[in-house]
Amino acid sequence: MADAPEADRIELATSLLVQAPPGELADVLNDVRVLFDNDEELQEALTPALAKYNKDQHTLVAVPWTDAKVILCDAAEIDEGRFIDPIGKKAFAIDHVDLSVSAEDDLPEDDHEADREALQTGLNAYLKSHYPNGTGAVYARDDGFHIVLVDSKYNPDNFWTGRWRSAWTWNADEGHLTGVVRILVHYYEDGNVQLATEQPFDVTLPADTDAAGVVKAIRKAEGHYHEALNAKYAEMNESAFRLLRRALPLTKAKVDWNKIAKYKIGSELAGKHEP
């Protein structure tokens, strides 16, 4: 495959990388190495794909100015390869291959910081109650406040990983709250199944809604979506999945389990009396 045209190899590797399940990017990256002659060629070819993946998946990165991790997302990007941490009030460059941070600078004062911090306080409380391992941040941008959160769970011992991502935009002038929730779960014990869902939201709120009211609306929307998912999968278990089960064995006759148990006990007793 390394002899194939470079454009074809990059296209194939990119398509595989952007579909990497939560926590499994390094495994996929290692697998696609065979498509390239060396790691330098690999990194140069796939940096755009890794940048897209990191922003789409709300990848968390360790930074030197705080113990908390910082989210990479579209709302945080102020220039190509350069992001902000609104909580730590820093701007920084990121290497999308190894996630190393460099060229950090202090953020200038922002006229909307008080409103941003109020939303951040509400978001922190929401995270604590519903996403105990989650991370969230609020960004003040020209089109409003962007509220982003992510929570991931990795359980490779039981062959599954999962990630919940939310991205909301609050335009106070218009009283308009829009958002999208994306869920990606990978289960791979004796198979390979992925759940990928995306749910958009469009909520109208009074223009004078405060930070607590905005976070409450987000909590309500995400809560209803979570409940709807649970109800849908319960319904599938009772209906669609049941139709996949064989009603009768190949003999077309029901199994008499009581009779089988008697046969088993009888054979065991007979075995004990044999010399």
C-alpha positions as CSV (number, residue, x, y, z in Angstrom):
1,M,0.0,0.0,0.0
2,A,3.0,2.3,0.6
3,D,3.5,2.2,-3.2
4,A,0.0,3.7,-3.9
5,P,-0.2,7.4,-4.9
6,E,0.4,9.7,-2.0
7,A,-3.0,11.4,-2.3
8,D,-4.8,8.0,-2.0
9,R,-2.7,7.0,1.1
10,I,-3.5,10.3,2.8
11,E,-7.2,10.1,2.0
12,L,-7.4,6.5,3.4
13,A,-5.4,7.4,6.5
14,T,-7.5,10.5,7.1
15,S,-10.8,8.7,6.8
16,L,-9.6,6.2,9.4
17,L,-8.2,8.8,11.8
18,V,-11.3,11.0,11.9
19,Q,-13.4,7.9,12.8
20,A,-11.1,6.8,15.6
21,P,-13.2,5.9,18.7
22,P,-12.7,7.7,22.0
23,G,-9.3,6.9,23.6
24,E,-8.2,4.8,20.5
25,L,-6.6,7.5,18.3
26,A,-3.0,6.3,19.2
27,D,-3.9,2.7,18.1
28,V,-5.4,3.9,14.8
29,L,-2.4,6.2,14.2
30,N,0.0,3.3,14.8
31,D,-2.0,1.1,12.4
32,V,-1.9,3.6,9.5
33,R,1.9,4.0,9.8
34,V,2.2,1.1,7.3
35,L,0.9,3.5,4.6
36,F,3.9,5.8,4.9
37,D,7.6,5.4,4.5
38,N,8.6,7.1,7.8
39,D,7.1,9.0,10.7
40,E,8.1,12.4,9.3
41,E,6.0,11.7,6.2
42,L,3.2,10.4,8.4
43,Q,3.1,13.5,10.6
44,E,3.3,16.0,7.7
45,A,0.5,14.2,5.8
46,L,-1.8,13.7,8.7
47,T,-1.5,16.9,10.8
48,P,-4.6,18.4,9.2
49,A,-6.6,15.3,10.0
50,L,-5.4,15.3,13.6
51,A,-6.3,18.9,13.9
52,K,-9.8,18.2,12.8
53,Y,-10.1,15.2,15.0
54,N,-8.8,17.1,18.1
55,K,-11.3,19.9,17.6
56,D,-14.3,17.7,16.7
57,Q,-13.6,15.4,19.7
58,H,-13.0,18.2,22.2
59,T,-9.6,16.7,23.0
60,L,-8.1,17.6,26.4
61,V,-4.5,18.8,26.7
62,A,-2.3,19.3,29.7
63,V,-0.9,22.8,30.1
64,P,1.9,24.2,32.3
65,W,-0.1,26.9,34.0
66,T,-2.8,24.8,35.6
67,D,-3.5,21.2,36.8
68,A,-6.8,21.3,34.9
69,K,-6.8,20.2,31.3
70,V,-7.8,22.5,28.5
71,I,-10.3,21.8,25.7
72,L,-9.3,22.0,22.0
73,C,-12.4,23.0,20.0
74,D,-13.5,25.4,17.3
75,A,-14.6,28.0,19.8
76,A,-11.2,28.0,21.4
77,E,-9.2,28.4,18.2
78,I,-8.2,32.0,17.5
79,D,-5.8,31.3,14.7
80,E,-4.7,28.2,12.9
81,G,-3.0,26.0,15.5
82,R,-3.5,28.6,18.2
83,F,-6.0,28.3,21.0
84,I,-7.2,30.0,24.2
85,D,-7.8,28.9,27.7
86,P,-10.4,31.4,29.0
87,I,-10.2,30.1,32.5
88,G,-6.4,30.4,32.8
89,K,-6.5,33.5,30.6
90,K,-3.8,32.2,28.3
91,A,-3.3,31.8,24.6
92,F,-1.1,29.0,23.3
93,A,0.1,27.0,20.2
94,I,-0.5,23.3,20.0
95,D,1.2,20.5,18.2
96,H,-1.7,18.3,17.0
97,V,0.5,15.2,16.7
98,D,1.9,15.0,20.3
99,L,-0.4,17.6,21.9
100,S,2.5,19.6,23.2
101,V,1.9,23.2,24.2
102,S,4.2,26.1,23.3
103,A,4.3,29.9,22.8
104,E,1.9,30.8,25.6
105,D,0.8,34.4,26.1
106,D,-1.5,36.2,28.5
107,L,-5.0,37.0,27.2
108,P,-5.9,40.7,27.1
109,E,-8.7,42.0,29.3
110,D,-12.2,41.4,27.8
111,D,-15.3,43.6,28.3
112,H,-17.5,40.4,28.6
113,E,-15.4,38.6,31.2
114,A,-17.9,39.2,34.0
115,D,-20.7,37.6,32.0
116,R,-18.3,34.8,30.8
117,E,-17.3,34.0,34.4
118,A,-21.0,33.9,35.5
119,L,-21.7,31.3,32.8
120,Q,-18.5,29.4,33.8
121,T,-19.7,29.2,37.4
122,G,-23.0,27.8,36.4
123,L,-21.4,25.3,34.0
124,N,-19.0,24.2,36.7
125,A,-22.0,23.4,39.0
126,Y,-23.7,21.5,36.2
127,L,-20.6,19.5,35.4
128,K,-20.1,18.6,39.1
129,S,-23.7,17.2,39.3
130,H,-24.0,15.5,36.0
131,Y,-20.5,15.0,34.5
132,P,-18.2,14.3,37.5
133,N,-15.3,13.5,35.2
134,G,-16.2,16.1,32.6
135,T,-14.5,19.3,31.6
136,G,-16.2,22.5,30.3
137,A,-15.3,26.0,29.3
138,V,-17.1,29.2,28.2
139,Y,-15.7,31.3,25.4
140,A,-16.7,34.9,24.7
141,R,-16.7,35.3,20.9
142,D,-18.1,37.9,18.4
143,D,-21.3,35.9,17.9
144,G,-22.0,35.2,21.5
145,F,-20.9,33.0,24.3
146,H,-19.8,29.4,23.4
147,I,-20.3,26.8,26.1
148,V,-18.4,23.6,25.5
149,L,-18.2,20.4,27.5
150,V,-16.8,16.9,27.2
151,D,-16.8,13.8,29.3
152,S,-15.2,10.5,28.3
153,K,-15.1,7.0,29.8
154,Y,-12.6,4.4,28.8
155,N,-13.0,0.8,29.9
156,P,-10.7,-1.3,27.7
157,D,-10.8,-4.2,30.1
158,N,-14.4,-4.6,29.2
159,F,-14.0,-3.6,25.6
160,W,-15.8,-0.3,25.4
161,T,-15.1,3.4,25.3
162,G,-17.4,6.4,25.1
163,R,-17.6,10.2,24.9
164,W,-20.3,12.8,25.3
165,R,-19.7,16.2,23.7
166,S,-21.8,19.3,23.9
167,A,-21.3,22.7,22.2
168,W,-23.8,25.6,22.8
169,T,-23.9,29.2,21.7
170,W,-25.8,31.8,23.7
171,N,-26.6,35.1,21.9
172,A,-28.0,37.3,24.7
173,D,-29.0,40.1,22.4
174,E,-31.3,37.8,20.4
175,G,-32.3,35.5,23.3
176,H,-31.2,32.6,21.2
177,L,-29.6,29.4,22.5
178,T,-28.4,26.8,20.0
179,G,-26.5,23.7,20.5
180,V,-25.6,20.2,19.5
181,V,-24.9,17.1,21.5
182,R,-22.8,14.3,20.1
183,I,-22.3,10.9,21.6
184,L,-19.8,8.3,20.4
185,V,-19.6,4.8,22.0
186,H,-17.4,1.9,20.8
187,Y,-18.0,-1.7,21.9
188,Y,-15.6,-4.3,20.6
189,E,-15.9,-7.6,22.5
190,D,-16.2,-10.4,19.9
191,G,-17.3,-7.8,17.4
192,N,-17.1,-4.1,16.5
193,V,-20.1,-1.9,17.1
194,Q,-20.2,1.9,17.2
195,L,-23.0,4.2,18.4
196,A,-22.8,7.7,16.9
197,T,-25.6,10.1,17.6
198,E,-26.0,13.9,17.0
199,Q,-28.8,16.0,18.3
200,P,-29.2,19.7,17.5
201,F,-31.1,22.1,19.7
202,D,-32.7,25.5,19.1
203,V,-34.1,27.3,22.2
204,T,-35.6,30.7,22.6
205,L,-35.1,32.4,25.9
206,P,-35.9,35.9,27.2
207,A,-33.1,38.3,26.3
208,D,-32.6,39.2,29.9
209,T,-32.0,35.5,30.9
210,D,-29.1,35.4,33.3
211,A,-26.3,32.9,33.4
212,A,-28.1,30.5,35.7
213,G,-31.1,30.5,33.4
214,V,-29.0,29.7,30.4
215,V,-27.3,26.7,32.1
216,K,-30.7,25.6,33.4
217,A,-32.0,25.5,29.8
218,I,-28.9,23.5,28.7
219,R,-29.4,21.1,31.6
220,K,-33.1,20.6,30.7
221,A,-32.4,20.0,27.0
222,E,-29.6,17.5,27.6
223,G,-31.6,15.8,30.3
224,H,-34.6,15.3,28.0
225,Y,-32.3,13.9,25.3
226,H,-30.6,11.5,27.7
227,E,-34.1,10.3,28.8
228,A,-35.2,9.9,25.2
229,L,-32.2,7.8,24.4
230,N,-32.8,5.5,27.4
231,A,-36.4,5.1,26.4
232,K,-35.5,4.4,22.8
233,Y,-33.0,1.7,23.6
234,A,-35.4,0.1,26.1
235,E,-38.0,0.0,23.4
236,M,-35.5,-1.5,21.0
237,N,-34.7,-4.2,23.5
238,E,-38.4,-5.1,23.9
239,S,-39.3,-5.0,20.2
240,A,-36.6,-4.9,17.5
241,F,-34.0,-7.0,19.3
242,R,-36.6,-9.5,20.3
243,L,-37.5,-10.1,16.7
244,L,-33.9,-11.2,16.1
245,R,-34.1,-14.0,18.5
246,R,-35.1,-17.5,17.3
247,A,-38.5,-18.4,18.7
248,L,-37.9,-22.1,18.5
249,P,-34.8,-24.3,18.0
250,L,-34.1,-25.9,14.7
251,T,-36.2,-28.9,15.8
252,K,-39.2,-26.6,15.8
253,A,-40.1,-27.9,19.3
254,K,-39.8,-26.2,22.6
255,V,-37.2,-27.5,25.0
256,D,-38.5,-29.3,28.1
257,W,-35.8,-28.1,30.5
258,N,-37.3,-30.1,33.5
259,K,-37.0,-33.3,31.5
260,I,-33.4,-32.5,30.5
261,A,-32.5,-31.9,34.2
262,K,-34.0,-35.3,35.1
263,Y,-32.0,-37.0,32.4
264,K,-28.8,-35.3,33.6
265,I,-29.5,-36.3,37.3
266,G,-30.3,-39.8,36.2
267,S,-27.1,-40.2,34.1
268,E,-25.0,-38.9,37.0
269,L,-26.6,-41.4,39.4
270,A,-26.1,-44.2,37.0
271,G,-22.5,-43.2,36.6
272,K,-21.9,-43.4,40.3
273,H,-23.2,-47.0,40.5
274,E,-20.9,-48.2,37.8
275,P,-18.0,-50.4,39.1
